[in-house]
Amino acid sequence: MSLCHGLTGGIGSGKSTVAQLFADLGARIVDTDLISHQLTQPNGAAIAPIGKAFGALFINGEGALDRTKMRELIFADVEAKRRLEAILHPLILAQTEAAATSPSDAPYTLVIVPLLFESSRYRDWLNTVIVVDCSEQQQIERTTQRSGLKETDVRAIMSQQMKREKRLQLADEIIRNEGDISDLRAQVEKLHSRLIRL
């Protein structure tokens, strides 16, 4: 089995871009956000328990999670957030571990976990944790441009994530995403060379 490494960073830091650069070099990518979306699509494994716990109001007409309504609820209600996490997190972890440990010709597997340090579920089976970092202002600008969220919404999300300084302290490796794509690619290539030697 190839080694598994974690990739994390705050919202808007550029995790997806960095992951694509690693994928271009041959790494296998397992994205917990993608798994979470699949679980909450029509007929996803999380839909029935979410409907039971929160009511049909939070399932849209297509049978998927109504993400906007759920986001509004969990920002306003800490207990609701805990209930949702109790449903989703074990399902996400099980599917992530299954995907990351299945046979592969890739030199290693990169597991993208936005809240890796906030969760105790991943650190003990990941060999290295890579943090993608940029300034908080860049996080806000990138996220508002990409998602259409207002700055206040982005700041609310950031407030629920680990502080940047603490994330950097816990990192095994850091990729700085404050320059252009060629600078980012050079950092990824350098780190890739180290990871394939592990």
N, C-alpha and C positions, 0 to 999 in steps of 0.2 A: 504494500500500500504506500502511495506517495505521501509525503509530509503535508500537513494542513497548516496554513498560515491565516491569520485573521487580518482583515482590512477594515478600519473604522475611521471616524472623523465626524465633526459636527455637520449639521445640515448646510448644504451649499458649499462644502469644502472641495468637492470634486471627486468623490469616491467612485462614481460610475465611469468617469473619464479615465481615472487611474486604472480601474479594473479592466477597461477595454484595452489599455496599453499593455497590461500584463497578459491578457488573453491573446493579443497579437503576437506575443513572444512564446505562446504555447501553454500558458498556465490554464488549468481548469478553474472556472469561476462558479461559485455557488452563492447566490444572492438571496439573503433572508427576506429582503423587501419583496422580491419577486415571488418567493414562496408564500409570504403573507398575503399578497394579492391573489394568488391562485386559490388559497384556502378560503378567501372571502368572495370569490366569483360565484355565479350560479352553480349549484350542486357542489360547491367547495365543502370540504370536511368541517369547516368552522360555522357554516351558515345555520344549520339546525340548532347547535348549542347557543349561538348568538341570539337567534330568534326566540329561543326558550327563555334565555336570561334577560333579554332587553325588550322583547315584544316585536310584533310585525312592523311597527313604525320604523325600525332601523334596517329593514330589508326593503330594497327598492322594487319597482315593478318587474324588473328582469330576474329577480331572485338573488341579487348580489347585495353585499353590505352597502348601505347608504353612508359613504365615507364622510360626507359633509355633516350630516346629522350626528354621526358618532363622534366626529372631531369636536363639534360644539359641546356635546355632552361630557366627554372626558376632560375637556379643558375646565369645565365648570364643576365637575364632580369627581373627586379623587377616588372615592369608593367604586364608582362606575369604571374608572380607568383600571383599577385593580381587578375587577370582575372580568373585564375584556382581556386583560393580560393573562389571567388564570386560564382562559379558554385558548387563546392564541399561542402563547409562548411554548407550552409543551408540544403542540402540534408542529410549530415551526422548527423547534429543536430536533424532533424526531425525523422530520423530512430532511433537514439540513445535514444531520449526521449520516443518514442513509445515502444522500447524494455525495457527500464528501468522502465517504469511505468505500464507495463502490469502485470496482476495477477501472483503471484509467491508464492511458499511455502518457498522460501529461507528467512533466517533471515534478509538479507539486499542485496542490489545490489551494485556491485563495477563497476564503469564506468572508463575504461582505456582511458585517453586522453593525448597523448604525449605532446601536446602544450596547456595544460589546462590553465596555467597562462597567456600565450601569447594571448589567446582568451578570449573575454568577454562573450562568449555564455554559459558557463557551471557553473561558480562559484556560481551564485545566486540560483541554484536549487540543488546543492550538499550539503549535510549536513556537511561532513568532507572531507578535501583533504589530502591524504597520498602521501608523496614524497619518492620514492625509490632513495637512494643516494649511490654513490661510487666515488672514485677519478677519475679525468679526464683521467689519464693514463689507469686505468682499463676500462673506457668507450671506449677508442681508441682500446685497445687490444681485448676486447670482440667483438666489432663491426667489426674489420678487420678480425678476425677469423671466425665470423658467416656469414658475408655477402660477403666477398671477396673484399670489397671496400678498396681503398688505404688510408693510414693515412691522406693524404692531403684532400681527399674527406670527411672523417669522421670529420676532423677539420672544414671543410667548413660547414657541417651540424650543428656542435656544435656552430659555430659562429652565426648561425641564431636562436639558442635557447637561452632562458633566462640563464643568468649566474648562476652557481651553488649556489653561496652565496645568491643571491636574491631569488632563488627557495626555499632554506632552510628557509629563513626568512618568506616566505608566507605560509609555510606548517603548517597544524594543527597537523599532525603526521609524523614522519620520520622513515623509515626502512633503516638501514645501511646494504648495500650489499657488504661488503668488506671481509667477512669471508667465511666459508664453508656453505654448504646447511643446516646442522643441526642448525647452529647459525641463519640462515635466517628463518628456520621453527619455531624456538623458539620465535623470534620476531613477526612473523605472528600470532602464536597461542595466544600470550599475547595480541596483538592488537585486534584480533578476539573476545576474551573474553570481551574486553571493548566495542566493536561495538555492540555486541548482547545485551548488557545491556542498550544501548541508547534508 
